[in-house]
């Protein structure tokens, strides 16, 4: 009896770590990434709402950057933020969507069209749930009336570039291409996040929480659509 239970357990573990199958390694990796990201977001949210030590660090970082803002860096950061706002994100998503359509990566196109818009909606819902006031300065670089936590710009940047990096890591065979794309996408996410802190639009914890939130949502979307693809492919065999 014990040997049978142990054998079933081993088969279960092997199935979860198998690169193939509907519920294999992709599902395990997605679940782990989801749990870790949710835990990080939850810890940040709890600390921010409880006014823990991170809020002191937030204020120190915000005022440090504001006191040292200078041209042309300020204009550059405004440009980075502008590209990842509204129309700019629509153009980026449309361009990547067109590419996915051209190369017939229909499941990735579906992931893009699901993850980014719904992730943006989730971000707005979280803002209204937490209702954190943005940083306040006597002479602000930007003035915004919406809530601060978590950052919308950092969120959509993580969704977009995170999905792009995931596609390249999976679809491209050469490791130098994979690593180069992953590094470039990570740098873009960090650049957008930095621009929001530099401009005084967000606290440090706002952008960190936004990245954790979006990684969690990407894990859900990509894992679900990957499972759907594998299931349909299995039925055609």
C-alpha positions in Angstrom: 0.0 0.0 0.0 2.8 2.4 1.0 4.7 1.5 -2.2 1.6 2.3 -4.3 1.1 5.7 -2.7 4.8 6.5 -3.1 4.7 5.4 -6.8 1.6 7.6 -7.4 3.4 10.5 -5.7 6.5 10.1 -7.9 4.3 9.9 -11.0 2.5 13.1 -9.9 5.8 14.9 -9.4 7.2 13.7 -12.7 4.0 14.9 -14.5 4.3 18.3 -12.9 7.9 18.6 -14.0 7.5 17.2 -17.5 8.0 19.8 -20.3 5.1 18.3 -22.2 1.4 17.6 -21.4 -1.4 19.9 -20.4 -0.5 20.2 -16.8 3.3 19.8 -16.9 6.2 22.1 -16.1 4.6 25.2 -17.5 1.8 24.9 -15.0 4.1 24.3 -12.1 6.3 27.2 -13.0 3.3 29.5 -13.5 1.9 28.5 -10.2 5.2 29.1 -8.4 5.6 32.5 -10.0 2.0 33.4 -9.2 2.4 32.5 -5.5 5.7 34.3 -5.1 4.4 37.5 -6.8 1.2 37.6 -4.8 3.2 37.1 -1.6 5.5 40.0 -2.5 2.5 42.2 -3.5 0.6 41.3 -0.3 3.6 42.1 1.9 4.1 45.5 0.2 0.5 46.4 0.4 0.3 45.4 4.1 3.4 47.5 4.9 2.2 50.5 3.0 -1.3 50.5 4.4 0.1 49.9 7.9 2.6 52.7 7.4 5.5 50.5 8.2 9.2 51.3 7.7 8.9 51.1 3.9 6.8 54.3 3.9 9.7 56.2 5.5 12.0 54.9 2.8 9.4 55.9 0.2 9.4 59.5 1.4 13.2 59.7 1.6 13.7 58.3 -1.9 10.9 60.6 -3.4 12.4 63.7 -1.9 16.0 62.7 -2.8 15.2 62.4 -6.5 13.0 65.5 -6.5 15.7 67.6 -5.0 18.2 66.4 -7.6 16.0 66.6 -10.7 17.7 68.3 -13.7 17.4 68.8 -17.4 17.7 67.1 -19.8 17.0 64.0 -17.7 13.6 65.3 -16.6 12.5 65.8 -20.2 13.8 62.3 -21.1 11.8 60.7 -18.2 8.7 62.6 -19.2 9.1 61.1 -22.7 9.5 57.6 -21.3 6.3 58.0 -19.2 4.5 59.5 -22.2 5.4 56.5 -24.5 3.9 54.2 -21.9 0.6 56.1 -21.4 -2.6 55.7 -23.2 -2.0 56.1 -26.9 1.6 55.0 -26.6 0.7 51.7 -25.1 -2.1 51.2 -27.7 0.5 51.6 -30.4 3.0 49.3 -28.8 0.3 46.6 -28.2 -0.9 47.0 -31.8 2.6 46.6 -33.2 3.3 43.5 -31.2 -0.1 42.1 -32.0 0.5 42.7 -35.7 3.8 40.8 -35.4 2.2 37.9 -33.6 -0.5 37.8 -36.4 2.1 37.9 -39.1 4.1 34.9 -37.6 0.8 33.1 -36.8 1.5 33.1 -33.1 -2.2 33.1 -32.4 -2.0 32.0 -28.8 0.6 34.7 -28.0 -1.7 37.2 -29.7 -4.5 36.0 -27.5 -2.3 36.3 -24.4 -1.4 39.8 -25.4 -5.0 40.9 -26.0 -6.1 39.4 -22.7 -3.2 40.2 -20.4 -2.5 43.9 -21.1 -6.1 45.3 -21.1 -7.4 43.2 -18.2 -4.1 43.9 -16.3 -4.7 47.6 -16.7 -8.2 47.3 -15.4 -7.0 45.2 -12.5 -4.5 48.0 -11.7 -7.2 50.7 -11.6 -9.3 48.5 -9.4 -6.4 48.1 -7.0 -5.7 51.9 -7.0 -9.3 52.5 -5.9 -9.1 49.8 -3.3 -6.0 51.1 -1.6 -6.6 54.8 -2.3 -3.0 55.9 -1.6 -2.3 59.6 -2.1 0.6 60.4 -4.5 3.8 62.1 -3.3 3.3 65.8 -2.6 5.9 68.5 -3.4 5.9 72.3 -3.3 7.0 72.4 -6.9 6.0 69.1 -8.5 7.3 67.9 -11.8 4.0 66.3 -12.6 0.5 66.8 -11.1 -1.9 63.9 -11.1 -5.3 63.5 -9.4 -5.5 59.7 -9.4 -4.3 57.3 -6.7 -0.7 56.1 -6.4 -0.6 52.4 -5.3 0.2 50.5 -7.4 1.8 52.3 -10.3 -0.2 52.1 -13.6 2.8 52.8 -15.8 5.1 50.2 -14.1 2.2 47.8 -14.3 1.5 48.0 -18.1 5.2 48.1 -18.8 5.7 44.9 -16.9 2.8 43.3 -18.7 3.9 44.3 -22.1 7.7 43.7 -21.9 7.2 40.7 -19.6 5.0 39.0 -22.3 7.4 40.0 -25.0 10.3 38.5 -23.1 8.4 35.3 -22.4 7.6 34.9 -26.1 11.2 35.3 -27.1 12.4 33.0 -24.4 10.0 30.3 -25.6 9.9 30.8 -29.3 13.5 31.5 -30.2 16.1 28.7 -30.2 19.3 30.7 -29.7 20.3 31.5 -26.1 22.0 34.8 -27.0 18.8 36.0 -28.5 16.8 34.9 -25.5 19.1 36.4 -22.9 19.5 39.6 -24.9 15.7 40.1 -25.3 15.1 39.3 -21.6 17.8 41.8 -20.5 16.4 44.5 -22.8 12.8 44.0 -21.6 13.9 44.0 -18.0 15.8 47.3 -18.6 12.7 48.8 -20.2 10.5 47.8 -17.2 13.1 49.3 -14.8 13.4 52.4 -16.8 9.6 53.1 -16.8 9.5 52.3 -13.1 12.4 54.7 -12.4 10.8 57.4 -14.5 7.8 57.4 -12.3 9.8 57.6 -9.1 12.1 60.3 -10.5 9.2 62.4 -11.7 7.6 62.2 -8.2 4.5 60.5 -9.6 4.9 57.4 -7.4 6.7 56.1 -4.4 9.2 53.3 -4.7 6.8 50.8 -3.2 4.2 51.8 -5.8 6.3 50.6 -8.7 7.6 47.5 -6.8 4.0 46.5 -6.1 3.0 47.2 -9.7 5.7 44.9 -11.0 4.7 42.1 -8.6 1.0 42.6 -9.5 1.7 42.3 -13.2 4.1 39.4 -12.9 1.3 37.5 -11.1 -1.3 38.4 -13.7 1.1 37.5 -16.5 1.6 34.1 -14.9 -2.1 33.5 -14.8 -2.7 34.6 -18.4 0.3 32.9 -20.1 -0.2 29.7 -18.1 -3.9 29.5 -18.9 -3.4 30.1 -22.6 -0.5 27.7 -22.7 -2.6 25.0 -21.1 -5.4 25.7 -23.6 -3.0 25.4 -26.5 -1.6 22.1 -25.2 -5.1 20.7 -24.6 -6.2 21.5 -28.2 -3.0 20.1 -29.6 -3.5 16.9 -27.7 -7.0 16.5 -29.1 -5.7 16.7 -32.7 -3.2 13.9 -32.2 
